[in-house]
Amino acid sequence: MEQQTYKNEVTRAFDKSAASYDRLGVTFFGPMGRRLVERLAPVPGERALDIGCGLGACLFPAAEAVGAEGRVVGIDIAPAMIEQARAEAVRRRLPHVELLVMDAEEPRLERGTFDVAMGSYSLIFLPNVGAALRRYARILTDGGRIGFTSPVFREDTFPFLPPVFTELIPRSLLSSLPPQWRPDALRRRFNSWLEHPDDVCRTMEEAGFTDVRVEDETVDLVAPSGRAWVDWSHTHGMRLLWEHLRADEAGRLRSHLIAELDAMREAEGPLTIETPVRFVLAVKAAERAEPPVSSEARSVGEGSRHILGQRAS
């Protein structure tokens, strides 16, 4: 898919779901975002950037950590998401939080202006993530930290969803998906650099980071019911899959998932799904300073410029 078309689709999907995003009684993004902030450990006075901030799962814990003497900037490509997050920042009386509509792949931010950058289930979706990571390395101060979360991709599991869904989603119901949204295509795109820790480390190091850590942790996804989970799945990235299904396929998949997920609940208790999450943390490598030019070399250089000037005249 052409990159701008993809970005337009993502923007439209998240603009439409902003009012209900992560607000249907399902807990997952909040605990995961807070855990990422805890691992990055911003301290009072630091400047933090939340990449693809959504409604603030990382943004607000980071704002709490850096305090009023610090600064937190959240960027997102979807204007409706920024509007909702900005209203929440005002409600919480957090003047040190700034929200900006911005394409996270090409951040318009000054060099060396942040101590911490984070992206929970967001940075990995950028079409050219290698180039984007190099840009974020420039935005960070030397020794600044970056961290992001990702699903734990495996060749034998359904992309982006907890492993239990590998058996719950009948492949026959996905026949109308465009080629780029089918599970095999998603595996080729994301598993290629996120499945194996060595590949993650190499990608980060090539982008200008060091001390890369890849740590997997289980985060509980808790929903009141199977229906609540399915409704919630329409408010985040999976919405793009739902929208590409034919109406009859989407209806059958919805009914099937609600029944299967409710069968996993204990009596009338909530649905709890153990979800493996990959946390990637790294430090910006110090930039090499240009070696000082000796007076002798400077003299030679000036002579060369003079000679070249004569040749050009």
C-alpha positions, 0 to 999 in steps of 0.5 A, spaced: 500 500 500 502 506 498 505 510 504 500 516 504 494 512 503 496 508 509 497 514 513 490 517 511 487 510 513 490 510 519 488 517 521 481 516 519 480 510 523 483 513 529 479 520 528 472 516 528 474 512 534 477 517 538 471 518 542 470 511 545 478 509 544 480 505 550 474 507 554 469 501 553 471 498 560 477 494 557 484 495 561 490 494 557 493 500 554 493 504 560 497 498 564 502 497 559 503 504 558 504 506 565 509 500 565 513 503 559 514 509 563 516 506 569 521 502 565 524 508 562 524 512 569 523 519 567 525 524 573 523 531 575 525 536 570 526 532 564 523 533 557 519 527 555 516 525 548 510 521 547 510 518 540 503 516 537 500 518 544 493 517 543 489 519 549 495 519 553 496 512 556 504 514 557 503 521 556 499 522 563 504 517 567 510 521 564 507 528 566 506 525 573 513 523 573 517 529 570 513 534 574 511 541 573 518 543 572 519 538 566 515 538 560 511 532 556 509 533 548 504 528 545 504 527 538 499 523 534 497 523 526 489 523 528 487 530 530 481 528 534 486 524 538 490 530 540 483 534 541 481 529 546 488 528 550 488 536 550 482 536 553 484 531 558 490 535 560 486 541 561 481 537 566 487 535 570 490 542 570 497 540 567 500 546 563 507 542 562 503 538 557 503 540 550 499 536 544 501 536 537 498 534 531 504 531 527 506 525 522 510 521 527 514 518 521 517 525 520 517 529 527 518 537 526 522 537 532 528 540 534 535 537 535 537 534 542 530 537 545 528 531 549 531 526 554 526 521 553 522 518 548 516 513 548 511 509 543 506 504 546 503 500 540 505 506 536 512 507 533 512 500 530 506 502 525 510 507 522 512 505 514 519 506 514 521 505 522 528 505 521 528 512 518 524 514 523 528 511 529 534 515 526 530 522 526 528 520 534 535 519 535 537 526 533 531 529 537 534 526 543 540 528 548 546 524 548 544 519 553 537 520 552 532 514 553 527 511 548 522 505 549 517 502 545 512 496 546 510 491 541 506 485 541 510 479 541 510 476 534 511 469 533 510 465 526 505 461 528 500 466 532 495 471 529 499 478 528 497 483 534 492 479 538 494 475 544 496 467 542 489 465 544 486 468 538 490 464 533 485 458 534 479 463 535 479 466 528 477 462 522 481 463 516 475 462 512 472 469 515 478 473 512 478 471 505 475 478 503 481 482 506 485 486 501 492 482 501 496 487 505 491 486 511 492 478 511 495 475 517 501 472 512 502 479 509 502 482 516 507 477 519 512 479 513 512 486 515 512 486 522 516 479 524 521 481 519 524 485 525 520 484 531 520 477 532 527 476 534 531 480 539 537 480 535 533 483 529 530 488 534 537 490 537 540 491 530 535 495 527 536 500 534 543 500 533 543 502 526 539 508 528 544 510 533 542 507 539 546 503 544 545 499 550 538 495 547 534 491 552 529 487 549 524 484 555 518 480 554 512 481 560 505 479 560 500 484 561 493 482 563 487 484 558 481 485 562 474 486 559 467 485 562 465 480 557 466 477 550 462 483 547 465 488 550 472 486 548 469 485 540 466 492 541 473 495 544 477 492 538 473 497 533 476 502 537 484 501 536 488 498 530 484 492 529 478 497 526 482 497 520 481 489 519 474 490 521 472 495 516 476 491 510 471 485 512 465 484 508 459 485 512 457 478 512 464 476 514 464 481 520 458 479 523 459 472 523 466 473 526 463 478 531 458 472 533 463 467 533 468 471 538 463 473 543 461 466 544 468 463 544 470 469 549 465 468 554 466 461 554 473 463 557 470 467 563 469 464 570 461 464 571 459 472 571 466 474 572 470 478 567 474 476 561 482 476 563 487 474 557 494 474 558 497 478 553 505 477 552 508 484 550 515 486 548 518 492 551 524 495 547 529 500 551 535 503 548 540 509 550 542 514 544 549 513 543 553 519 544 554 523 537 562 524 535 564 531 535 568 533 529 575 533 531 578 540 532 582 543 526 590 544 527 592 551 525 597 547 520 591 544 517 587 550 517 593 554 513 593 549 508 586 549 507 586 556 506 591 556 501 587 551 497 581 555 497 586 561 495 589 556 489 582 554 487 579 561 487 585 563 482 583 557 478 576 559 477 577 566 475 
